[in-house]
Amino acid sequence: MRALPWIGLMMGALSLAPGAQAQEVEANMGALRGSGGGENTYTWSFGYRQPVFRDFSVGLAWLNEGHVPDHHRDGVALQGWYEHALLDPRLTIGLGAGPYRYYDTTSGGFRPYTDEHGWAMLYSVTAKWSATRHLAYELRFNRVQAPGSVDSTSLLFGVVYRFPKNVTAPAVEAAGATRSGGFLHDDELTVMAGESVVNSLNSESTFAKSVEYRHAFSRHIEGTVSWIDQGNTPLTSRNGVAAQVWLTEPLYQDRVVLGLGLGPYVAADTYRISRDSSRTGAKLSGLLTMSAAYRFTGHWVARISWNRTVTDYNRDTDMFMAGVGYRF
């Protein structure tokens, strides 16, 4: 829970950046080497970047560092970026740096595994080649320095999509519709289902479902209240209620909305502490969610979400959910 105010600052930094549009989204894959003795694994990331002023931007990224022995680590990073064209206008070199909030499933000690949460610094160097006005290819070097944990070095390759300049223009206001929300309506009721995965070394999974009410306070700020049932696994059985504040970005005449939400999650959880014993009780955790919605009619939307439950008792989980919502 101590991470929530810091993640809130990350969201605030993006919302205060001048300009209404998300300039770029990017996805990368590559190879990573840990510092503990030459461990090699995969890595991938995806991110969102928005300009602040000429040559400078701010970006929010999710980084997965693969499976270094005894460490399964990923997390969210906020970086400031400087980019400049080099030799050819189509080639730009970028330098990025910023804090990285990581979630690491580790082995060792008297427990089968431990969910460790910590802070690191993420340093990046990129070379980007523009193939078209909207598509570029990127070669990226990442260096993670994590005091008290494993440092890592990685090389990734990926694609970058640059949004058109008018991508954030709002839709033409419909008769009787409000303008505070991204879809011309202030409220949404969504039913979702998917998979819940425990962040253990064995990644136990099960069926999960949720019902979510969403209200738009402005074009870029929303709030949700959700009931979530994360199902039953050999390690945990959890369901409860979550409240989140969202930073959102409507795109393409409000047909698409990207969002990042965070807030508290109060749940009843029966979780195993050893082979022969378990505990049951109400637990307060944090919930971090990335979501995307697409309006396919005036009121109906399709939504996908990736939720990370952040606990203080080694039962972090991911939920991969998809569903249908009604805007009203």
URMO-V715887 format. One record per residue. RES is the residue in one letter. SS is DSSP state (2 for helix, 1 for strand, 0 for the rest). PHI is phi in degrees with one decimal (none if undefined). OMEGA is omega in whole degrees, -180 to 180 (* if undefined). Layout:
# URMO-V715887
res=RES ss=SS phi=PHI omega=OMEGA
res=RES ss=SS phi=PHI omega=OMEGA
This chain:
# URMO-V715887
res=M ss=0 phi=none omega=180
res=R ss=0 phi=-64.0 omega=-179
res=A ss=0 phi=-76.8 omega=-171
res=L ss=2 phi=-60.1 omega=178
res=P ss=2 phi=-60.1 omega=-179
res=W ss=2 phi=-70.5 omega=176
res=I ss=2 phi=-65.2 omega=175
res=G ss=2 phi=-61.5 omega=176
res=L ss=2 phi=-64.2 omega=176
res=M ss=2 phi=-61.6 omega=179
res=M ss=2 phi=-63.1 omega=180
res=G ss=2 phi=-64.1 omega=179
res=A ss=2 phi=-61.7 omega=178
res=L ss=2 phi=-68.4 omega=-176
res=S ss=2 phi=-70.6 omega=-179
res=L ss=2 phi=-86.6 omega=180
res=A ss=0 phi=-64.4 omega=-179
res=P ss=0 phi=-60.0 omega=180
res=G ss=0 phi=91.8 omega=-173
res=A ss=0 phi=-92.7 omega=-169
res=Q ss=0 phi=-116.6 omega=171
res=A ss=0 phi=-79.1 omega=-173
res=Q ss=0 phi=-72.4 omega=-174
res=E ss=1 phi=-144.4 omega=163
res=V ss=1 phi=-125.4 omega=-174
res=E ss=1 phi=-144.0 omega=177
res=A ss=1 phi=-140.3 omega=-175
res=N ss=1 phi=-138.5 omega=173
res=M ss=1 phi=-137.0 omega=180
res=G ss=1 phi=-177.1 omega=-177
res=A ss=1 phi=-118.9 omega=-176
res=L ss=1 phi=-132.6 omega=177
res=R ss=1 phi=-125.4 omega=178
res=G ss=1 phi=-84.7 omega=-174
res=S ss=0 phi=-90.9 omega=-171
res=G ss=0 phi=-80.6 omega=-179
res=G ss=0 phi=150.3 omega=175
res=G ss=0 phi=82.9 omega=179
res=E ss=0 phi=-72.3 omega=180
res=N ss=1 phi=-118.1 omega=179
res=T ss=1 phi=-157.1 omega=177
res=Y ss=1 phi=-89.2 omega=172
res=T ss=1 phi=-154.6 omega=174
res=W ss=1 phi=-150.8 omega=179
res=S ss=1 phi=-155.2 omega=167
res=F ss=1 phi=-141.2 omega=-173
res=G ss=1 phi=-155.2 omega=-176
res=Y ss=1 phi=-134.4 omega=-177
res=R ss=1 phi=-132.4 omega=-177
res=Q ss=1 phi=-133.3 omega=-178
res=P ss=1 phi=-71.3 omega=173
res=V ss=1 phi=-104.2 omega=169
res=F ss=1 phi=-157.5 omega=-171
res=R ss=0 phi=-51.4 omega=178
res=D ss=0 phi=72.7 omega=-179
res=F ss=1 phi=-119.8 omega=179
res=S ss=1 phi=-148.2 omega=176
res=V ss=1 phi=-124.4 omega=-176
res=G ss=1 phi=-134.7 omega=175
res=L ss=1 phi=-117.8 omega=-174
res=A ss=1 phi=-137.7 omega=169
res=W ss=1 phi=-105.8 omega=-176
res=L ss=1 phi=-118.6 omega=174
res=N ss=1 phi=-110.6 omega=-175
res=E ss=1 phi=-100.5 omega=173
res=G ss=1 phi=70.4 omega=-175
res=H ss=1 phi=-123.7 omega=166
res=V ss=1 phi=-65.7 omega=-179
res=P ss=0 phi=-48.9 omega=179
res=D ss=0 phi=73.1 omega=180
res=H ss=1 phi=-142.7 omega=170
res=H ss=1 phi=-116.6 omega=-168
res=R ss=1 phi=-121.4 omega=171
res=D ss=1 phi=-152.8 omega=180
res=G ss=1 phi=168.4 omega=-175
res=V ss=1 phi=-114.5 omega=-177
res=A ss=1 phi=-129.9 omega=172
res=L ss=1 phi=-112.1 omega=-178
res=Q ss=1 phi=-128.6 omega=166
res=G ss=1 phi=-89.8 omega=-173
res=W ss=1 phi=-126.8 omega=168
res=Y ss=1 phi=-119.4 omega=180
res=E ss=1 phi=-129.9 omega=-179
res=H ss=1 phi=-150.4 omega=178
res=A ss=1 phi=-67.7 omega=-177
res=L ss=0 phi=-133.8 omega=177
res=L ss=0 phi=67.7 omega=-179
res=D ss=0 phi=-129.7 omega=-179
res=P ss=0 phi=-57.3 omega=-180
res=R ss=0 phi=-79.8 omega=-178
res=L ss=1 phi=-107.8 omega=177
res=T ss=1 phi=-124.8 omega=176
res=I ss=1 phi=-107.4 omega=-178
res=G ss=1 phi=-124.8 omega=175
res=L ss=1 phi=-123.7 omega=-179
res=G ss=1 phi=-131.5 omega=179
res=A ss=1 phi=-156.3 omega=177
res=G ss=1 phi=170.8 omega=-178
res=P ss=1 phi=-73.7 omega=-177
res=Y ss=1 phi=-130.0 omega=177
res=R ss=1 phi=-92.0 omega=-174
res=Y ss=1 phi=-109.5 omega=176
res=Y ss=1 phi=-127.4 omega=-168
res=D ss=1 phi=-124.4 omega=173
res=T ss=1 phi=-91.5 omega=-174
res=T ss=1 phi=-120.8 omega=175
res=S ss=0 phi=-108.6 omega=179
res=G ss=0 phi=111.5 omega=-178
res=G ss=0 phi=79.1 omega=-177
res=F ss=0 phi=-86.3 omega=177
res=R ss=0 phi=-97.8 omega=175
res=P ss=0 phi=-60.5 omega=177
res=Y ss=0 phi=-159.2 omega=178
res=T ss=1 phi=-138.4 omega=173
res=D ss=1 phi=-92.8 omega=-179
res=E ss=1 phi=-99.2 omega=178
res=H ss=1 phi=-119.1 omega=-178
res=G ss=1 phi=-160.8 omega=-179
res=W ss=1 phi=-116.9 omega=176
res=A ss=1 phi=-139.9 omega=172
res=M ss=1 phi=-113.5 omega=177
res=L ss=1 phi=-112.4 omega=177
res=Y ss=1 phi=-113.0 omega=-176
res=S ss=1 phi=-136.3 omega=171
res=V ss=1 phi=-129.6 omega=-178
res=T ss=1 phi=-129.0 omega=168
res=A ss=1 phi=-122.4 omega=-172
res=K ss=1 phi=-122.9 omega=180
res=W ss=1 phi=-114.8 omega=-178
res=S ss=1 phi=-83.3 omega=178
res=A ss=0 phi=-83.2 omega=176
res=T ss=0 phi=-139.6 omega=178
res=R ss=0 phi=-61.8 omega=-173
res=H ss=0 phi=-112.7 omega=-176
res=L ss=1 phi=-123.5 omega=178
res=A ss=1 phi=-137.7 omega=175
res=Y ss=1 phi=-108.5 omega=-173
res=E ss=1 phi=-131.5 omega=169
res=L ss=1 phi=-108.1 omega=-172
res=R ss=1 phi=-128.3 omega=172
res=F ss=1 phi=-112.2 omega=178
res=N ss=1 phi=-116.4 omega=172
res=R ss=1 phi=-130.9 omega=177
res=V ss=1 phi=-106.2 omega=175
res=Q ss=1 phi=-114.2 omega=-172
res=A ss=0 phi=-123.7 omega=178
res=P ss=0 phi=-57.0 omega=-180
res=G ss=0 phi=84.1 omega=179
res=S ss=0 phi=-136.8 omega=-177
res=V ss=0 phi=-88.2 omega=169
res=D ss=0 phi=-80.2 omega=180
res=S ss=1 phi=-144.1 omega=176
res=T ss=1 phi=-129.9 omega=-176
res=S ss=1 phi=-143.8 omega=176
res=L ss=1 phi=-126.9 omega=-175
res=L ss=1 phi=-130.6 omega=174
res=F ss=1 phi=-131.3 omega=-179
res=G ss=1 phi=-164.7 omega=-178
res=V ss=1 phi=-121.3 omega=179
res=V ss=1 phi=-125.9 omega=176
res=Y ss=1 phi=-111.7 omega=178
res=R ss=1 phi=-97.5 omega=-179
res=F ss=0 phi=-71.6 omega=172
res=P ss=0 phi=-60.1 omega=-175
res=K ss=0 phi=-63.5 omega=-177
res=N ss=0 phi=-97.9 omega=-173
res=V ss=0 phi=-64.3 omega=-178
res=T ss=0 phi=-95.8 omega=177
res=A ss=0 phi=-62.3 omega=-178
res=P ss=0 phi=-70.1 omega=177
res=A ss=0 phi=-68.9 omega=175
res=V ss=0 phi=-63.4 omega=-174
res=E ss=0 phi=-66.7 omega=179
res=A ss=0 phi=-79.6 omega=-179
res=A ss=0 phi=-61.2 omega=178
res=G ss=0 phi=80.8 omega=-178
res=A ss=0 phi=-87.6 omega=178
res=T ss=0 phi=-92.2 omega=-177
res=R ss=0 phi=-114.0 omega=-178
res=S ss=0 phi=-76.2 omega=-177
res=G ss=0 phi=-89.3 omega=-179
res=G ss=0 phi=-71.4 omega=-176
res=F ss=0 phi=-108.7 omega=-178
res=L ss=0 phi=69.9 omega=176
res=H ss=0 phi=-132.9 omega=-172
res=D ss=0 phi=-85.8 omega=-170
res=D ss=1 phi=-128.0 omega=179
res=E ss=1 phi=-146.3 omega=173
res=L ss=1 phi=-116.8 omega=-171
res=T ss=1 phi=-129.0 omega=173
res=V ss=1 phi=-111.3 omega=-175
res=M ss=1 phi=-134.2 omega=176
res=A ss=1 phi=-146.7 omega=-180
res=G ss=1 phi=174.0 omega=-174
res=E ss=1 phi=-123.8 omega=174
res=S ss=1 phi=-108.8 omega=-176
res=V ss=1 phi=-125.6 omega=178
res=V ss=1 phi=-74.4 omega=178
res=N ss=0 phi=-81.2 omega=174
res=S ss=0 phi=-107.7 omega=178
res=L ss=0 phi=-73.5 omega=179
res=N ss=0 phi=-106.2 omega=176
res=S ss=0 phi=53.0 omega=177
res=E ss=0 phi=-61.2 omega=-174
res=S ss=1 phi=-135.7 omega=178
res=T ss=1 phi=-162.4 omega=179
res=F ss=1 phi=-75.4 omega=179
res=A ss=1 phi=-133.8 omega=180
res=K ss=1 phi=-150.7 omega=-180
res=S ss=1 phi=-157.6 omega=171
res=V ss=1 phi=-127.2 omega=-172
res=E ss=1 phi=-130.3 omega=171
res=Y ss=1 phi=-107.5 omega=-176
res=R ss=1 phi=-125.0 omega=177
res=H ss=1 phi=-129.2 omega=179
res=A ss=1 phi=-93.9 omega=177
res=F ss=0 phi=-86.3 omega=176
res=S ss=0 phi=-157.0 omega=-178
res=R ss=0 phi=-64.8 omega=-175
res=H ss=0 phi=-120.6 omega=-179
res=I ss=1 phi=-126.1 omega=178
res=E ss=1 phi=-131.9 omega=175
res=G ss=1 phi=-134.0 omega=178
res=T ss=1 phi=-133.4 omega=167
res=V ss=1 phi=-125.2 omega=-173
res=S ss=1 phi=-132.9 omega=164
res=W ss=1 phi=-102.2 omega=-174
res=I ss=1 phi=-129.3 omega=173
res=D ss=1 phi=-115.8 omega=-177
res=Q ss=1 phi=-88.0 omega=175
res=G ss=1 phi=76.2 omega=-176
res=N ss=1 phi=-120.8 omega=171
res=T ss=0 phi=-125.1 omega=177
res=P ss=0 phi=-60.5 omega=-177
res=L ss=0 phi=-103.7 omega=-174
res=T ss=1 phi=-156.6 omega=174
res=S ss=1 phi=-135.4 omega=-166
res=R ss=1 phi=-135.6 omega=168
res=N ss=1 phi=-153.5 omega=-177
res=G ss=1 phi=-178.3 omega=-174
res=V ss=1 phi=-123.0 omega=179
res=A ss=1 phi=-125.9 omega=173
res=A ss=1 phi=-126.5 omega=-176
res=Q ss=1 phi=-134.3 omega=170
res=V ss=1 phi=-103.5 omega=-172
res=W ss=1 phi=-123.3 omega=165
res=L ss=1 phi=-101.7 omega=-174
res=T ss=1 phi=-123.9 omega=178
res=E ss=1 phi=-135.3 omega=176
res=P ss=1 phi=-74.7 omega=-176
res=L ss=1 phi=-134.4 omega=173
res=Y ss=0 phi=52.2 omega=-179
res=Q ss=0 phi=52.1 omega=173
res=D ss=0 phi=68.6 omega=176
res=R ss=0 phi=-77.8 omega=-180
res=V ss=1 phi=-121.1 omega=175
res=V ss=1 phi=-131.7 omega=173
res=L ss=1 phi=-100.0 omega=-177
res=G ss=1 phi=-151.4 omega=174
res=L ss=1 phi=-128.4 omega=-177
res=G ss=1 phi=-126.2 omega=174
res=L ss=1 phi=-151.7 omega=180
res=G ss=1 phi=169.5 omega=-178
res=P ss=1 phi=-81.0 omega=-179
res=Y ss=1 phi=-135.9 omega=179
res=V ss=1 phi=-103.3 omega=-173
res=A ss=1 phi=-140.8 omega=168
res=A ss=1 phi=-85.2 omega=-174
res=D ss=1 phi=-135.7 omega=168
res=T ss=1 phi=-105.6 omega=-174
res=Y ss=1 phi=-128.2 omega=-177
res=R ss=1 phi=-80.5 omega=177
res=I ss=1 phi=-107.5 omega=174
res=S ss=1 phi=-158.5 omega=-178
res=R ss=0 phi=-61.4 omega=-172
res=D ss=0 phi=-113.9 omega=-177
res=S ss=1 phi=-144.5 omega=178
res=S ss=1 phi=-145.9 omega=179
res=R ss=1 phi=-128.3 omega=177
res=T ss=1 phi=-128.4 omega=178
res=G ss=1 phi=178.0 omega=176
res=A ss=1 phi=-81.2 omega=-178
res=K ss=1 phi=-127.5 omega=175
res=L ss=1 phi=-101.2 omega=180
res=S ss=1 phi=-127.9 omega=174
res=G ss=1 phi=-103.9 omega=178
res=L ss=1 phi=-128.3 omega=177
res=L ss=1 phi=-113.2 omega=-174
res=T ss=1 phi=-133.7 omega=168
res=M ss=1 phi=-111.5 omega=-173
res=S ss=1 phi=-142.4 omega=174
res=A ss=1 phi=-137.9 omega=-180
res=A ss=1 phi=-128.2 omega=179
res=Y ss=1 phi=-130.0 omega=178
res=R ss=1 phi=-87.8 omega=-180
res=F ss=0 phi=-102.7 omega=167
res=T ss=0 phi=-140.4 omega=-179
res=G ss=0 phi=-60.4 omega=-176
res=H ss=0 phi=-122.1 omega=-174
res=W ss=1 phi=-94.3 omega=-179
res=V ss=1 phi=-132.0 omega=170
res=A ss=1 phi=-103.2 omega=-176
res=R ss=1 phi=-135.8 omega=171
res=I ss=1 phi=-123.2 omega=-177
res=S ss=1 phi=-143.3 omega=172
res=W ss=1 phi=-120.8 omega=-177
res=N ss=1 phi=-109.2 omega=172
res=R ss=1 phi=-116.9 omega=173
res=T ss=1 phi=-87.2 omega=-176
res=V ss=1 phi=-108.2 omega=-175
res=T ss=0 phi=-111.9 omega=174
res=D ss=0 phi=-112.5 omega=180
res=Y ss=0 phi=-134.9 omega=172
res=N ss=0 phi=62.5 omega=176
res=R ss=0 phi=-135.1 omega=174
res=D ss=0 phi=-59.9 omega=178
res=T ss=1 phi=-140.4 omega=168
res=D ss=1 phi=-109.2 omega=172
res=M ss=1 phi=-126.0 omega=178
res=F ss=1 phi=-107.3 omega=-168
res=M ss=1 phi=-125.8 omega=174
res=A ss=1 phi=-141.6 omega=-179
res=G ss=1 phi=-171.1 omega=-177
res=V ss=1 phi=-125.2 omega=179
res=G ss=1 phi=-128.2 omega=178
res=Y ss=1 phi=-118.7 omega=179
res=R ss=1 phi=-91.7 omega=-179
res=F ss=0 phi=-148.3 omega=*
